[in-house]
């Protein structure tokens, strides 16, 4: 089972990047971000705007979780 976390660091850059997206992509992108940061669950989609944004956030989340 993947480690579940109770919190994570949310950077201003995450919000800024998500806010630039059209609204139809924002919610799914935020869900991907939270699911990965809290539960270690990666999106099942193989492509798309939301997956691309997730991949850009992932290294920051991983680095933060290692601290």
Backbone as JSON Lines, residues from 0, in Angstrom:
{"i":0,"aa":"X","n":[0.84,-1.2,0.0],"ca":[0.0,0.0,0.0],"c":[0.88,1.25,0.0]}
{"i":1,"aa":"X","n":[0.49,2.23,-0.75],"ca":[1.24,3.48,-0.82],"c":[1.05,4.27,0.47]}
{"i":2,"aa":"X","n":[2.07,5.04,0.8],"ca":[2.0,5.86,2.0],"c":[0.96,6.96,1.84]}
{"i":3,"aa":"X","n":[0.09,7.07,2.82],"ca":[-0.89,8.15,2.82],"c":[-0.36,9.27,3.7]}
{"i":4,"aa":"X","n":[-0.52,10.48,3.23],"ca":[-0.06,11.65,3.97],"c":[-1.28,12.45,4.42]}
{"i":5,"aa":"X","n":[-1.1,13.19,5.47],"ca":[-2.16,14.05,5.98],"c":[-2.05,15.48,5.45]}
{"i":6,"aa":"X","n":[-0.9,15.83,4.88],"ca":[-0.7,17.19,4.37],"c":[0.38,17.19,3.3]}
{"i":7,"aa":"X","n":[0.49,18.3,2.61],"ca":[1.56,18.48,1.64],"c":[1.79,19.96,1.43]}
{"i":8,"aa":"X","n":[2.97,20.28,0.91],"ca":[3.3,21.67,0.62],"c":[2.64,22.05,-0.7]}
{"i":9,"aa":"X","n":[1.91,23.14,-0.67],"ca":[1.25,23.63,-1.88],"c":[1.92,24.95,-2.26]}
{"i":10,"aa":"X","n":[2.61,24.95,-3.37],"ca":[3.35,26.12,-3.8],"c":[2.46,27.09,-4.57]}
{"i":11,"aa":"X","n":[2.77,28.38,-4.44],"ca":[2.06,29.41,-5.18],"c":[2.12,29.13,-6.69]}
{"i":12,"aa":"X","n":[3.23,28.59,-7.14],"ca":[3.38,28.26,-8.55],"c":[2.37,27.24,-9.04]}
{"i":13,"aa":"X","n":[1.96,26.31,-8.15],"ca":[0.92,25.36,-8.52],"c":[-0.36,26.11,-8.85]}
{"i":14,"aa":"X","n":[-0.74,27.0,-7.95],"ca":[-1.97,27.76,-8.15],"c":[-1.88,28.63,-9.41]}
{"i":15,"aa":"X","n":[-0.75,29.29,-9.57],"ca":[-0.58,30.16,-10.73],"c":[-0.68,29.38,-12.03]}
{"i":16,"aa":"X","n":[-0.07,28.2,-12.07],"ca":[-0.11,27.38,-13.28],"c":[-1.53,26.88,-13.56]}
{"i":17,"aa":"X","n":[-2.21,26.42,-12.52],"ca":[-3.58,25.91,-12.7],"c":[-4.51,27.03,-13.13]}
{"i":18,"aa":"X","n":[-4.34,28.22,-12.58],"ca":[-5.21,29.35,-12.92],"c":[-5.07,29.79,-14.38]}
{"i":19,"aa":"X","n":[-3.96,29.5,-14.99],"ca":[-3.76,29.86,-16.4],"c":[-4.55,28.93,-17.33]}
{"i":20,"aa":"X","n":[-4.82,27.72,-16.84],"ca":[-5.55,26.75,-17.66],"c":[-6.99,27.18,-17.88]}
{"i":21,"aa":"X","n":[-7.59,26.77,-18.99],"ca":[-9.03,26.96,-19.14],"c":[-9.75,26.23,-18.0]}
{"i":22,"aa":"X","n":[-10.88,26.74,-17.59],"ca":[-11.59,26.19,-16.43],"c":[-11.89,24.71,-16.55]}
{"i":23,"aa":"X","n":[-12.13,24.22,-17.76],"ca":[-12.49,22.81,-17.9],"c":[-11.34,21.86,-17.54]}
{"i":24,"aa":"X","n":[-10.11,22.38,-17.42],"ca":[-8.96,21.55,-17.05],"c":[-8.55,21.74,-15.59]}
{"i":25,"aa":"X","n":[-9.01,22.79,-14.96],"ca":[-8.51,23.14,-13.63],"c":[-8.85,22.11,-12.56]}
{"i":26,"aa":"X","n":[-10.09,21.69,-12.48],"ca":[-10.5,20.78,-11.42],"c":[-9.77,19.44,-11.5]}
{"i":27,"aa":"X","n":[-9.71,18.88,-12.69],"ca":[-9.05,17.59,-12.85],"c":[-7.56,17.7,-12.52]}
{"i":28,"aa":"X","n":[-6.94,18.8,-12.91],"ca":[-5.53,19.01,-12.6],"c":[-5.32,19.09,-11.1]}
{"i":29,"aa":"X","n":[-6.18,19.8,-10.39],"ca":[-6.07,19.89,-8.94],"c":[-6.29,18.53,-8.28]}
{"i":30,"aa":"X","n":[-7.22,17.76,-8.79],"ca":[-7.44,16.41,-8.24],"c":[-6.21,15.54,-8.43]}
{"i":31,"aa":"X","n":[-5.59,15.6,-9.61],"ca":[-4.36,14.84,-9.85],"c":[-3.29,15.25,-8.85]}
{"i":32,"aa":"X","n":[-3.13,16.54,-8.67],"ca":[-2.13,17.06,-7.75],"c":[-2.37,16.56,-6.32]}
{"i":33,"aa":"X","n":[-3.59,16.69,-5.84],"ca":[-3.91,16.28,-4.47],"c":[-3.84,14.77,-4.29]}
{"i":34,"aa":"X","n":[-4.34,14.0,-5.26],"ca":[-4.3,12.55,-5.16],"c":[-2.87,12.04,-5.08]}
{"i":35,"aa":"X","n":[-1.99,12.64,-5.86],"ca":[-0.6,12.21,-5.83],"c":[0.08,12.65,-4.54]}
{"i":36,"aa":"X","n":[-0.1,13.9,-4.16],"ca":[0.57,14.43,-2.97],"c":[0.12,13.73,-1.69]}
{"i":37,"aa":"X","n":[-1.14,13.38,-1.6],"ca":[-1.67,12.79,-0.37],"c":[-1.67,11.26,-0.37]}
{"i":38,"aa":"X","n":[-1.9,10.65,-1.52],"ca":[-2.04,9.19,-1.57],"c":[-1.02,8.48,-2.45]}
{"i":39,"aa":"X","n":[-0.2,9.25,-3.19],"ca":[0.77,8.63,-4.08],"c":[0.14,8.04,-5.33]}
{"i":40,"aa":"X","n":[-1.09,8.43,-5.64],"ca":[-1.81,7.9,-6.79],"c":[-1.54,8.75,-8.02]}
{"i":41,"aa":"X","n":[-1.0,8.11,-9.05],"ca":[-0.73,8.83,-10.3],"c":[-1.93,8.7,-11.22]}
{"i":42,"aa":"X","n":[-2.15,9.71,-12.07],"ca":[-3.28,9.65,-13.01],"c":[-3.13,8.48,-13.98]}
{"i":43,"aa":"X","n":[-4.25,7.88,-14.32],"ca":[-4.23,6.76,-15.26],"c":[-4.19,7.22,-16.71]}
{"i":44,"aa":"X","n":[-4.62,8.45,-16.96],"ca":[-4.58,8.97,-18.33],"c":[-3.14,8.97,-18.83]}
{"i":45,"aa":"X","n":[-2.97,8.73,-20.11],"ca":[-1.63,8.71,-20.67],"c":[-1.22,10.03,-21.28]}
{"i":46,"aa":"X","n":[-2.19,10.89,-21.57],"ca":[-1.85,12.18,-22.15],"c":[-2.94,13.18,-21.81]}
{"i":47,"aa":"X","n":[-2.78,14.38,-22.25],"ca":[-3.75,15.43,-21.99],"c":[-3.12,16.57,-21.2]}
{"i":48,"aa":"X","n":[-3.79,17.66,-21.2],"ca":[-3.32,18.87,-20.52],"c":[-3.13,18.6,-19.03]}
{"i":49,"aa":"X","n":[-4.1,17.92,-18.43],"ca":[-4.04,17.67,-17.0],"c":[-2.84,16.8,-16.64]}
{"i":50,"aa":"X","n":[-2.57,15.78,-17.43],"ca":[-1.42,14.9,-17.19],"c":[-0.12,15.67,-17.37]}
{"i":51,"aa":"X","n":[-0.06,16.53,-18.36],"ca":[1.14,17.34,-18.58],"c":[1.41,18.24,-17.38]}
{"i":52,"aa":"X","n":[0.37,18.85,-16.86],"ca":[0.54,19.71,-15.67],"c":[0.98,18.86,-14.48]}
{"i":53,"aa":"X","n":[0.36,17.72,-14.29],"ca":[0.75,16.83,-13.2],"c":[2.23,16.49,-13.28]}
{"i":54,"aa":"X","n":[2.7,16.14,-14.47],"ca":[4.1,15.78,-14.63],"c":[5.04,16.92,-14.29]}
{"i":55,"aa":"X","n":[4.59,18.15,-14.5],"ca":[5.43,19.29,-14.13],"c":[5.45,19.52,-12.61]}
{"i":56,"aa":"X","n":[4.37,19.16,-11.92],"ca":[4.3,19.31,-10.46],"c":[5.0,18.17,-9.72]}
{"i":57,"aa":"X","n":[5.01,17.0,-10.31],"ca":[5.45,15.78,-9.63],"c":[6.85,15.91,-9.0]}
{"i":58,"aa":"X","n":[7.87,16.41,-9.69],"ca":[9.2,16.5,-9.06],"c":[9.21,17.39,-7.82]}
{"i":59,"aa":"X","n":[8.44,18.45,-7.83],"ca":[8.37,19.33,-6.65],"c":[7.7,18.63,-5.47]}
{"i":60,"aa":"X","n":[6.66,17.89,-5.75],"ca":[5.97,17.15,-4.7],"c":[6.91,16.08,-4.13]}
{"i":61,"aa":"X","n":[7.59,15.37,-5.0],"ca":[8.5,14.33,-4.55],"c":[9.63,14.92,-3.69]}
{"i":62,"aa":"X","n":[10.19,16.02,-4.11],"ca":[11.26,16.65,-3.34],"c":[10.76,17.13,-1.99]}
{"i":63,"aa":"X","n":[9.58,17.69,-1.95],"ca":[9.01,18.16,-0.71],"c":[8.73,17.0,0.24]}
{"i":64,"aa":"X","n":[8.26,15.88,-0.28],"ca":[7.95,14.72,0.56],"c":[9.21,14.06,1.13]}
{"i":65,"aa":"X","n":[10.35,14.27,0.49],"ca":[11.59,13.67,0.98],"c":[12.17,14.44,2.16]}
{"i":66,"aa":"X","n":[11.72,15.67,2.35],"ca":[12.25,16.5,3.45],"c":[11.7,16.05,4.77]}
